[in-house]
Structure formats: structure tokens, C-alpha cells
Amino acid sequence: MGITVNRGVVLAVGLVFLSLCSTGRALQCYVCNDWMSSTCETKQECTSPDNTCMKVTRFSDGRSQYGCRVFDRCTIDLIKQEIKTENLELRCCQSRLCNGSFMASPSAVLILSLAAALLLLSW
């Protein structure tokens, strides 16, 4: 008795796995220390020990700060103490340029498209 394996599913799983593998490069984040009313466009590689991208937005005027931070220190309570403002939204993330506007990376779009096509073909 043999096991039947759908090649399309195996290929799709493999592509997803490869897309999630780290390239070993330092994390790149948007970094703007002034309160920005528009999108931050300055990109910077985080240096050790910073391993997280951060975006802090004030509710009062919608302005944001962007930067690198140590993951364990990326908490709303610490940020409120440092900035001395209560009405904040904090976003911490650990993928390349994840603290900017949402834009799917080209590799993610390609891999999801390939996976969807392979799944449709396997039906």
C-alpha cells in the first residue's frame, strides 16, 4: 500500500516555507523620530540589540513616530512613560519594513498566487 502525494500541495508548502526563512540580514525598518503627519520614507537597518520595528501613533493628531526597538521593550506602558502621553497606538512587528503602510511584499504575492494556482489545478 503506497502513499499518494499531490505534487502541487508539496510544492506550495515548500514555497511558503522558503518565503518564511530568514536571509540572515539585519532587520530593516522605517525610522522617523519626529512626529510625522505623513508616511515615513527613511529606511534603516536595526543594530543589535534592536530586533523589532515600531510605529507609535498619537490619537490626538494622528501623527506617528517610527523606529527600531528591542522586542521585550516594545510595550504600550513603556512607550507611554517615555513619550509622556496616554492616548497612543503602538504597533511592533519583526519583518522587513513592517512598520510602514501595509504593502504586501512581491515575494509574498508571488508565493500566494502560485499556491492558489496549484491548489486550483489539484482539484
MOGI-V843712 format. One record per helix or strand of 3 or more residues. SS is the DSSP state (@ for helix, = for strand). FROM is the first residue (numbers start at 1). LEN is the number of residues. If there is no record, write none. Layout:
# MOGI-V843712
SS_FROM_LEN + SS_FROM_LEN
This chain:
# MOGI-V843712
@_7_14 + =_28_3 + =_32_5 + =_43_3 + =_52_7 + =_64_6 + @_71_3 + @_76_8 + =_88_6 + @_106_16
